[in-house]
Structure formats: C-alpha cells, structure tokens
Amino acid sequence: MESMSTTHDRSAVLAALTARLGAERVTSDVADLLVYASDGSTLHDATPAGVVFPESTAEVVDIVTTCAAHGVPFVARGSGTGLSGGAMALDGGIVVALNRLRRILDVDVPNRCARVQPGVANLAISRAVEHHGLHYAPDPSSQAVCSIGGNVAHNSGGPHTLKNGVTVNHVLGLQIVLSDGTLVDVGGPERPGYDLAALITGSEGTFGIVTEVTVKLSPLPEGVRTAIAAFATIDDASHAVTSVIAGGLMPAALEMLDRVVVAALEAAFGLTFPPGAAALLLLECDGPEDGLDDEISRAVDICREHGALEVRLARDDNERAALWTARKKAFGALGRIARNYCTQDGVIPRTKLPEMLRRVGEIADRHRLRVANVFHAGDGNLHPCILFDDRDADERARVVSAGREILDVCLELGGSLSGEHGIGIEKREAMARMFAEDDLAVMRALREALDPLGLCNPHKVLPGGSRCVELGPGGKQVHA
Ligand SMILES: Cc1cc2nc3c(=O)[nH]c(=O)nc-3n(C[C@H](O)[C@H](O)[C@H](O)COP(=O)(O)OP(=O)(O)OC[C@H]3O[C@@H](n4cnc5c(N)ncnc54)[C@H](O)[C@@H]3O)c2cc1C
C-alpha cells in the first residue's frame, strides 16, 4: 500500500506534534526545510513537509504513531552525510531528525559492549571507551560526524573494513519503532530465532526508526604499522593490492588514491609525493606486536616488486597520522578543484581492479568528465568521484549516464551496486539490473510485512512499482 496523504494530513500531524512537543521542536519554516532537503549526495533533493526533533524514544513512538494515524510518510535522519539520497523525505513526508538522541546509555566493559542512542556520532563511541583499551571498530571516513543510526541503516564500512568487517558484524542488538508505532527489541546476546538485528542493519530506514543500538566493542590493537607506497601507474598499484592479499597477508587497511586526488592534495594542502606518482597505496597492518614488523615488510616488498617509486613507513604515531592525512583529506581536496562531485560506490572482485579502473577512465573520457578515485582497494570497494558543475545541465546529465555505466561495469565484472553507501533513491532502479524479479519480490514482501502502510521512508531501495517517484530536471522531486 502507498501513502495518499494530503497537505491537510501533513498539517494535522505537524499541528498535533507542535501542541505536544512545543514549537521549537517542530518546524515547517521554508529556510529550515532547505537544510533537510538533501543529504551528502549531490544529484537529488526533496523538500519535506516538516522536521521534528524528538528527545526520547517515547517521542519517536508518538511521532510515528501520529504519522501512521494520518497516513503521512516519514523518514529518519541522522547526520545527513549519506551519499545515496536515503534521508530525503519524498512525497512531502516528515523528517524525524535524531541528532538530539545522542547519549551513550551504558558501557559494559567486561562484556565489551555499549548501548547507545542513534544520534551518537560513530567516533564518539570510540572516544568514550578508549581509556578502557577498547574501540568501536567500523570507521567510515565520515566518522567524526555520521551517526550510529545512519551507520546501522547503511551497514556502513570504512578503511578498516577489510580486516574488521562492516557494521552488521558489530551490532549486537537494536531497539526499533516500527511504522505503526510498535516498539520492539531485537537481537541481544544468545537469543534464538531469526536474526532480526542483522535484517534491520542495512535496511536503509525502511523497516522503522532505530532508537537504540547495542554495539560490540573491540580491543584496540596492540601495535599498528602504516606505510604509503607511490606508483607510476594505477595498474601497478592495483596489481600490488591483489598480490598483497594473494600473498596471504591480511592488512587492516589497503586504500588507494589516484593521480587526480594526488594532484588535488598537493594543490590544496601542500602535501608532497614523489614526482610521477599516479597512484598512492596506503597500507596498514595491526594486531599483536609480535610479527607485525615482518607483516608490513612483506607488504612493502610486494609493493616494490610491483614497481613502487617510493615507500614511506611511519616510525611513530605522528608519522602515522601524517600518512593518513592524505587519505582523510582526499575528499576535502576535491572540493578545491571542482564545484561538485558525485561519489559512486560499486564493488568488484579485487582481481578485476586494473580492468575496472581502466574502464572507469574510458567512461569518463567518453562523457568528457573528470573522475577522481579514492577508495577501499583491499575489499574491491570503488569510489569513483565524478567532478562536475551542477549549474551545467548538460554536464549533470553526463554525470548521471557515466555513473550508470560505471555501475553496469561493476555488475558485468561480477560485483555489486553498493559496498557501503546504500541504494537510497540514487540506485534503486539499478536494483532491477542486479536482482532477478523473484529476488526482488521476496524483498518487497518483507517490506510490506514490516511496513504495510508504506509510510516508512517510501520510494527508497526497491525499484519501480507503485513506489516509483518522478524526479524532475536537477533531481528535484516533482510533487503531484
Ligand atoms: C566525506 C564522506 C565520507 C564518507 N565515507 C564513508 C565511508 O568510509 N564508509 C561508509 O560506509 N560511508 C561513508 N560515507 C557515507 C555516510 O557517512 C554513511 O552512509 C553514514 O552511515 C550515514 O550516516 P548519517 O548519520 O549521516 O545518516 P543519514 O545520511 O542521516 O541517513 C542515511 C540513511 O539512514 C537512515 N537512518 C538514519 N538514522 C536512522 C535511524 N535511527 N533509524 C533508521 N534509519 C535511519 C536514513 O533514513 C537514511 O536512509 C561518507 C560520507 C561522506 C560525506
């Protein structure tokens, strides 16, 4: 079933919530709504009917119940750093902004877990437990800001995913408000039955609003070794990646930056790399001190065998932080060379990296676009960033076509549409190119079982059908 709510229904919801929560926690002011009309993705935006700021789980239940009673759609929003348009309220729905639910409720050191509210920033969890020698392992590059609720919704990864796994491997339990307002707890230690916490993780806010997350805490590694290798060609760097893994090593991180990113970093932050460097490979090994030097030297040797122009090995924490600066500032540096960029997120088998990167270059050339690659090479998770100027409608259209072609090559090479940024609005039509109709039918059935009214983040993830939404020129939603 899909929402047929009217302007009158939305106004009734906002009026009821204003009466109960107070005017300062409900807004439909045009200037305020602009802030919530988009996320970190650059190709779409949609203005919500209103934004509500709950401060407790009970208030989330109240908001969802009120929306359900009036048939008004709603969408959870964490920090708005998502890159697939997931937090946009289509159909003039209501945004439930969860940033005020940002308390760490409980830290259980002996059992190595913490119970946190959904608006807590990813990095804040690690900061709160580091004095116990623990951390929350998944580390998206946006970790200083992105929320744990958003991480759960997108099953987020990060540079250290290669060794540590993604969010689903570190979520022990969830509390979620379903689309009719029912509050349920799923997961938790040793609970038999269906693994609903895993099902909800990665569901992109389409099964309800997560109000508590119990995360696994992991010991900080005893030792860390970090190196950065510069290569004359991206092919050499890609072959080094496959050889490191094929050689039996399991680095904690293997991140790659291409020529465009290297030039942007040099121009923006004055970082210097060897002349002729067309690709950088950041390698990190961690774990027990014993054997760590041997592991990083084997990885460095492999880079040299593949023609590395230079390898820098960090001697202490300061040097290690300096090597990570290149990776961490990469996206910021791109902002200095292009007005906009659209970050793609495809996955391919690692062994296909050289072919994939060649084909990304060909696609960009054919569409007269510049692409910068900065990505999690170790797990074959690409992030081609297509640079453009959103004031140029023709260029914008070419960005959309190039993005689609890049994802199609990922599928052709046996990969996937998304490694970590989710499907959102941006890639939902592509789901029909990856999955058979029967596979999609199971996903639809699941969604309708959990959200029979179709109110919970509608028009996301699944392609076509009655949940199809029309986006006008410039990616803006055309309201009926
Ligand atoms: C510079 C940059 C670097 C990035 N690097 C990485 C990276 O390395 N790895 C990675 O995986 N991602 C990365 N991202 C993408 C993004 O940060 C992640 O997807 C992140 O998990 C989004 O969290 P958020 O709080 O911003 O969520 P939002 O953007 O607010 O929302 C994202 C989705 O989550 C849903 N949602 C949010 N909160 C809840 C909740 N409580 N309950 C139910 N659904 C909810 C929303 O409805 C939406 O569908 C990066 C983004 C940027 C801008």
The ligand as a MOL file (V3000), in Angstrom:
LIG
                    3D

  0  0  0     0  0            999 V3000
M  V30 BEGIN CTAB
M  V30 COUNTS 53 58 0 0 0
M  V30 BEGIN ATOM
M  V30 1 C 33.1050 12.6850 3.1770 0
M  V30 2 C 32.2910 11.4270 3.3660 0
M  V30 3 C 32.9570 10.2290 3.5750 0
M  V30 4 C 32.2170 9.0470 3.7440 0
M  V30 5 N 32.8930 7.8780 3.9790 0
M  V30 6 C 32.1980 6.7400 4.1860 0
M  V30 7 C 32.8920 5.5100 4.4480 0
M  V30 8 O 34.1300 5.4440 4.5160 0
M  V30 9 N 32.1370 4.4050 4.6350 0
M  V30 10 C 30.7710 4.4370 4.5840 0
M  V30 11 O 30.1470 3.3910 4.7590 0
M  V30 12 N 30.1030 5.5720 4.3370 0
M  V30 13 C 30.7720 6.7240 4.1440 0
M  V30 14 N 30.0890 7.8930 3.8950 0
M  V30 15 C 28.6130 7.8730 3.8040 0
M  V30 16 C 27.8440 8.1920 5.1110 0
M  V30 17 O 28.6480 8.9240 6.0090 0
M  V30 18 C 27.3310 6.9060 5.7660 0
M  V30 19 O 26.3800 6.2990 4.9210 0
M  V30 20 C 26.7040 7.1280 7.1570 0
M  V30 21 O 26.3940 5.8910 7.7430 0
M  V30 22 C 25.4350 7.9750 7.1260 0
M  V30 23 O 25.1310 8.3290 8.4610 0
M  V30 24 P 24.2240 9.6200 8.7650 0
M  V30 25 O 24.0250 9.7120 10.2250 0
M  V30 26 O 24.7910 10.8190 8.1070 0
M  V30 27 O 22.8790 9.1560 8.0490 0
M  V30 28 P 21.8490 9.9900 7.1720 0
M  V30 29 O 22.5040 10.4940 5.9330 0
M  V30 30 O 21.1590 10.9810 8.0150 0
M  V30 31 O 20.8320 8.8360 6.7770 0
M  V30 32 C 21.2600 7.7560 5.9880 0
M  V30 33 C 20.1570 6.6830 5.9460 0
M  V30 34 O 20.0000 6.1600 7.2380 0
M  V30 35 C 18.6330 6.2500 7.6570 0
M  V30 36 N 18.6750 6.4850 9.1000 0
M  V30 37 C 19.3930 7.4050 9.7780 0
M  V30 38 N 19.1930 7.2610 11.0960 0
M  V30 39 C 18.3260 6.2340 11.2570 0
M  V30 40 C 17.7110 5.6130 12.3810 0
M  V30 41 N 17.9720 6.0000 13.6300 0
M  V30 42 N 16.8470 4.6000 12.1610 0
M  V30 43 C 16.5730 4.1600 10.9070 0
M  V30 44 N 17.1240 4.7110 9.8140 0
M  V30 45 C 17.9910 5.7330 9.9870 0
M  V30 46 C 18.0800 7.4130 6.8560 0
M  V30 47 O 16.6810 7.3000 6.7250 0
M  V30 48 C 18.8060 7.2300 5.5370 0
M  V30 49 O 18.1470 6.2650 4.7660 0
M  V30 50 C 30.7920 9.0750 3.7010 0
M  V30 51 C 30.1310 10.2950 3.5060 0
M  V30 52 C 30.8610 11.4520 3.3350 0
M  V30 53 C 30.1160 12.7500 3.1380 0
M  V30 END ATOM
M  V30 BEGIN BOND
M  V30 1 1 1 2
M  V30 2 1 2 3
M  V30 3 2 2 52
M  V30 4 2 3 4
M  V30 5 1 4 5
M  V30 6 1 4 50
M  V30 7 2 5 6
M  V30 8 1 6 7
M  V30 9 1 6 13
M  V30 10 2 7 8
M  V30 11 1 7 9
M  V30 12 1 9 10
M  V30 13 2 10 11
M  V30 14 1 10 12
M  V30 15 2 12 13
M  V30 16 1 13 14
M  V30 17 1 14 15
M  V30 18 1 14 50
M  V30 19 1 15 16
M  V30 20 1 16 17
M  V30 21 1 16 18
M  V30 22 1 18 19
M  V30 23 1 18 20
M  V30 24 1 20 21
M  V30 25 1 20 22
M  V30 26 1 22 23
M  V30 27 1 23 24
M  V30 28 2 24 25
M  V30 29 1 24 26
M  V30 30 1 24 27
M  V30 31 1 27 28
M  V30 32 2 28 29
M  V30 33 1 28 30
M  V30 34 1 28 31
M  V30 35 1 31 32
M  V30 36 1 32 33
M  V30 37 1 33 34
M  V30 38 1 33 48
M  V30 39 1 34 35
M  V30 40 1 35 36
M  V30 41 1 35 46
M  V30 42 1 36 37
M  V30 43 1 36 45
M  V30 44 2 37 38
M  V30 45 1 38 39
M  V30 46 1 39 40
M  V30 47 2 39 45
M  V30 48 1 40 41
M  V30 49 2 40 42
M  V30 50 1 42 43
M  V30 51 2 43 44
M  V30 52 1 44 45
M  V30 53 1 46 47
M  V30 54 1 46 48
M  V30 55 1 48 49
M  V30 56 2 50 51
M  V30 57 1 51 52
M  V30 58 1 52 53
M  V30 END BOND
M  V30 END CTAB
M  END
